[in-house]
Amino acid sequence: MSDHENFELGPLVLQCGLTLPKAHIAFKTYGTLAADRSNVILYPTSYGAHHTDIDWLIGPGRVLDPTRYFVVIPNQLGNGLSTSPSNLPEPFGLGRSPIFTHWDNVQVQERLLRERFGVERVRLVYGWSMGGQQALHWGAIFPERVDSLCAVCTSARTSPHNKVFLEGIRATLTADASYRDGYFTERPVRALRAFGRVYAGWAMSQEFYRERVWSQIGFSSLEDYLVRAWEANFLRRKPEDLLSMIETWMRSDISDNPIYRGDLSAALGAITARAIVMPSTTDLYFTVADSAAETKSMPNAFLRPIRSIWGHRAGNPAQCPEDEAALRDAVAELLG
């Protein structure tokens, strides 16, 4: 049995101009919605993740407490559970997969909260990586509907250097012999394994590998870590969905919409929610400098770097209590 629910969207017009005759968003909730609907935390998914990959931080004494708050995890479009290339009927797929954007994600999430739960205002939008991009989109697109934001290891607009990383992992997948005419004719196992290894070099810091931190978290060798932690991670996913989420990440920009028309400063300035922006000091693609530049334009935001050797994964510290404590303290401050 499924451990999540689907919210049926009906016909969905995407920002790219295509219409999906039928679409849905998969979601899971934790905790109890207050009678006045004032205790909602929205927690969007990150790249390649399903809700089951990120809900470890929900629990009493964890970062998000379901005994006090109603936590909703919406799976982003393209992740394999919500409407995605891997589950769309023809004529989509076969080289005609639609492009999903974070504008699309936050619009369907707003519908989920309002139509399914009667929620008009969100106490906190919390997100890491691509989830953080969605959090910042919420702050810019629905500024009057969000009380607070916690944006972890993320960006309001994907930077040029981050796009180089994305081009690299996309090329790793599409170089496989099974990729022809814009789609995969069979499962690209070798490409998925290579994808995981390339990703491992970007996601973790130089210090993480120099200090052999992998040996402290249950791996017997570096090769063991690459195979069981990284190859295994991406072998779980459909390659067409991984490509779809790369495209969403590549196009992430809180100002690329009819409201702001490309004016990033205006979009950042419109985020009135109290916000804490938390880059990792060793993140290789969401840098402290980039986060500082964006936070400076947000009127009620604070930059709070996570001092960690876990690189990008400092923002998803399932195996690092110190980094989890930094996130828990920030959320407690925002909700206090």
HELIX and SHEET records of a PDB file:
HELIX    1   1 HIS A   51  ILE A   54  1                                   4    
HELIX    2   2 ASP A   55  LEU A   57  5                                   3    
HELIX    3   3 PRO A   85  ASN A   87  5                                   3    
HELIX    4   4 HIS A  102  ARG A  111  1                                  10    
HELIX    5   5 LEU A  112  ARG A  116  3                                   5    
HELIX    6   6 PHE A  117  PHE A  117  1                                   1    
HELIX    7   7 MET A  130  ILE A  141  1                                  12    
HELIX    8   8 PRO A  143  ARG A  145  5                                   3    
HELIX    9   9 PRO A  160  THR A  174  1                                  15    
HELIX   10  10 VAL A  189  ALA A  203  1                                  15    
HELIX   11  11 GLN A  206  ARG A  210  1                                   5    
HELIX   12  12 VAL A  213  GLN A  216  5                                   4    
HELIX   13  13 LEU A  222  TYR A  225  1                                   4    
HELIX   14  14 LEU A  226  GLU A  231  3                                   6    
HELIX   15  15 ALA A  232  LEU A  235  1                                   4    
HELIX   16  16 PRO A  239  MET A  250  1                                  12    
HELIX   17  17 LEU A  264  GLY A  269  1                                   6    
HELIX   18  18 VAL A  288  THR A  295  1                                   8    
HELIX   19  19 GLY A  311  GLY A  315  5                                   5    
HELIX   20  20 PRO A  321  LEU A  335  1                                  15    
SHEET    1   A 8 GLU A   5  VAL A  13  0                                        
SHEET    2   A 8 THR A  19  TYR A  30 -1                                        
SHEET    3   A 8 PHE A  70  PRO A  74 -1                                        
SHEET    4   A 8 VAL A  40  LEU A  42  1                                        
SHEET    5   A 8 LEU A 124  TRP A 128  1                                        
SHEET    6   A 8 SER A 148  VAL A 152  1                                        
SHEET    7   A 8 ARG A 274  MET A 278  1                                        
SHEET    8   A 8 ALA A 301  LEU A 303  1                                        
SHEET    1   B 2 TYR A 179  ARG A 180  0                                        
SHEET    2   B 2 TYR A 183  PHE A 184 -1                                        
END                                                                             
